[in-house]
Amino acid sequence: MFKKIISVLISSLCGSLVVAVATFDTSYEQITFNNLIAGLVLGLMYIIPIVTVLGIPSSILIDILIKNRNGKYKKLIEIALYIIFGVIGATIVSLIISLDDGTNGVNLLAFKRICILALSCSVPFGICSILWNYRLKKSPSH
């Protein structure tokens, strides 16, 4: 579980960097380091809970699905599953947002931005998980 928490922190940091860059506006104010820090903090406040709620169960499910698979494409299949689960998570979040916008239908106008944000979290989560599994299997036992 420790490796899942580290993966959550790293992937949330990557996602918050995307939020910080997306909210970075140079037209009205002077560019300072505080703008980047504010974007990172804002991103982390909203991203860590979502990555924890959606990412850890998805990662456990992916670990169960990939556990008995052998072969040279195991890591590629695992990262593809993280991408698929990232898109599924983006769809869930987009549907929740679209239900709250006051219209009578499903409005997925923000899906592209949410999908980019979800993939900027799920791909680093998958890479961290693969590296943790590879490193733990390759390390000699004491």
Order of alpha helices (4+ residues) and beta strands (2+ residues): alpha-alpha-alpha-alpha-alpha
